[in-house]
Amino acid sequence: MTITRRSAIKTIAGVFALPTLNPIAAAFAQSAPNWTTYEITTEVTLESPNGAAEAWIPLPLVMDTDHFRTIAIKTDSPDPKAVSKIYETPDKQARMMWTQWDKSATSHTVQASMLVSTRNRHLELATPSPALKLSKEEQKFWTRGTKYLPTDGIVKATAQKCIANLPANATDVEKAKAIYNWVVDNTHRNPKTRGCGQGDVKLMLETNNLGGKCADINAVFVALARSVGIASRDVYGIRIADSARGYKSLGKAGDITKAQHCRAEFYAAGFGWVPVDPADVRKVILEETGGLAVNDPKVLAIRDYLFGNWEMNWMAYNYEHDITLPGSKLGKNGEIPFLMYPQAENKEGRFDSLDPDNFKYKITSRRIS
């Protein structure tokens, strides 16, 4: 029997039996050298009064890439009143499991299990391929401004300063590298920031408060790059394994409930999407072995590596910004800047997604091949 990845995803319920390695993952592993397969499980239990409620669990990327693939998704709930469906945002940049309980529900538990495969990402920025270029529509989409990522005013003025010393014919790679270096040199990781931050770039620049976490620091890179015409995007996800590169701060295995991490990409004609992660450079500086100097060899090594490379001990969720959750009673008033954490609501309002101990959700990761 031939098992395709697409048919596996469409057959949502009962796709694979845990904890044994399922035939889909086994077949994929045999035909995909250098890929590693993981099982990621998110379980949500709402500490909620009896009655109607909703929950949204982020799921992996809608589309496969050359470094990330979704093999299967399975949903499960012991609650007979739970109704789950997979929802994709209109522009297909994010998907989630959307679960609803009606007013007669007496418990609120749901689980999403995912099989994904990843392989390390390395891009040689040497010989361009003329075929690799964005359409006009794609270029417009990935340089647009958003509520939290404006591309005018102080954002554009700052980007112009970043590239001021480059020649007039500088390439997008050269411009992006100058912006990357500026972000690494001028931001800092703030351990007191809740979650991964909010990514409000305009506020950060106007207040000259360039501290935060990954969703802040990498958002600065994306907004600056877009403001000078470089297509770029945040990629929201979660760490799923320890780092094999010797950095304890850049990996997490087992209980990954608080291991969410946002990365970034920019598009260079001739090369495609280029991976970057200035936020993780700042994370290494702050956290590795109790803190490192910016000129420490381990910092210089990761700074060089994270312009054009990603270690794929990480699962990608989505590229989406400014999300209105489907079915939310809050509507546009409840819009979230990004979807990287489980979300939920009941008649009393929205749960605090950054408080998994009281919201009651847990995310685990296990390498299976």
Rosetta blueprint (number, residue, H / E / L):
1 M L
2 T L
3 I L
4 T L
5 R H
6 R H
7 S H
8 A H
9 I H
10 K H
11 T L
12 I L
13 A L
14 G L
15 V L
16 F L
17 A L
18 L L
19 P L
20 T L
21 L L
22 N L
23 P H
24 I H
25 A H
26 A H
27 A H
28 F H
29 A H
30 Q H
31 S H
32 A L
33 P L
34 N L
35 W L
36 T E
37 T E
38 Y E
39 E E
40 I E
41 T E
42 T E
43 E E
44 V E
45 T E
46 L L
47 E L
48 S L
49 P L
50 N L
51 G L
52 A L
53 A E
54 E E
55 A E
56 W E
57 I E
58 P E
59 L L
60 P L
61 L L
62 V L
63 M L
64 D L
65 T L
66 D L
67 H L
68 F E
69 R E
70 T E
71 I E
72 A E
73 I E
74 K E
75 T E
76 D E
77 S L
78 P L
79 D L
80 P L
81 K L
82 A E
83 V E
84 S E
85 K E
86 I E
87 Y E
88 E E
89 T L
90 P L
91 D L
92 K L
93 Q L
94 A L
95 R E
96 M E
97 M E
98 W E
99 T E
100 Q E
101 W E
102 D L
103 K L
104 S L
105 A L
106 T L
107 S L
108 H L
109 T E
110 V E
111 Q E
112 A E
113 S E
114 M E
115 L E
116 V E
117 S E
118 T E
119 R L
120 N L
121 R E
122 H E
123 L L
124 E L
125 L L
126 A L
127 T L
128 P L
129 S L
130 P L
131 A L
132 L L
133 K L
134 L L
135 S L
136 K H
137 E H
138 E H
139 Q H
140 K H
141 F H
142 W L
143 T L
144 R L
145 G L
146 T L
147 K L
148 Y L
149 L L
150 P L
151 T L
152 D L
153 G H
154 I H
155 V H
156 K H
157 A H
158 T H
159 A H
160 Q H
161 K H
162 C H
163 I L
164 A L
165 N L
166 L L
167 P L
168 A L
169 N L
170 A L
171 T L
172 D H
173 V H
174 E H
175 K H
176 A H
177 K H
178 A H
179 I H
180 Y H
181 N H
182 W H
183 V H
184 V H
185 D H
186 N H
187 T L
188 H E
189 R E
190 N L
191 P L
192 K L
193 T L
194 R L
195 G L
196 C L
197 G L
198 Q L
199 G L
200 D L
201 V H
202 K H
203 L H
204 M H
205 L H
206 E H
207 T H
208 N L
209 N L
210 L L
211 G E
212 G E
213 K L
214 C H
215 A H
216 D H
217 I H
218 N H
219 A H
220 V H
221 F H
222 V H
223 A H
224 L H
225 A H
226 R H
227 S H
228 V L
229 G L
230 I L
231 A L
232 S E
233 R E
234 D E
235 V E
236 Y E
237 G E
238 I E
239 R E
240 I L
241 A L
242 D L
243 S L
244 A L
245 R L
246 G L
247 Y L
248 K H
249 S H
250 L H
251 G L
252 K L
253 A L
254 G E
255 D E
256 I L
257 T L
258 K L
259 A L
260 Q E
261 H E
262 C E
263 R E
264 A E
265 E E
266 F E
267 Y E
268 A E
269 A L
270 G L
271 F L
272 G E
273 W E
274 V E
275 P E
276 V E
277 D L
278 P H
279 A H
280 D H
281 V H
282 R H
283 K H
284 V H
285 I H
286 L H
287 E H
288 E H
289 T H
290 G H
291 G L
292 L L
293 A L
294 V L
295 N L
296 D L
297 P H
298 K H
299 V H
300 L H
301 A H
302 I H
303 R H
304 D H
305 Y H
306 L L
307 F E
308 G L
309 N E
310 W E
311 E L
312 M L
313 N L
314 W E
315 M E
316 A E
317 Y E
318 N E
319 Y L
320 E L
321 H L
322 D L
323 I E
324 T L
325 L L
326 P L
327 G L
328 S L
329 K L
330 L L
331 G H
332 K H
333 N H
334 G H
335 E L
336 I E
337 P L
338 F L
339 L L
340 M L
341 Y L
342 P L
343 Q E
344 A E
345 E E
346 N E
347 K L
348 E L
349 G E
350 R E
351 F L
352 D L
353 S L
354 L L
355 D L
356 P H
357 D H
358 N H
359 F H
360 K L
361 Y E
362 K E
363 I E
364 T E
365 S E
366 R E
367 R E
368 I L
369 S L
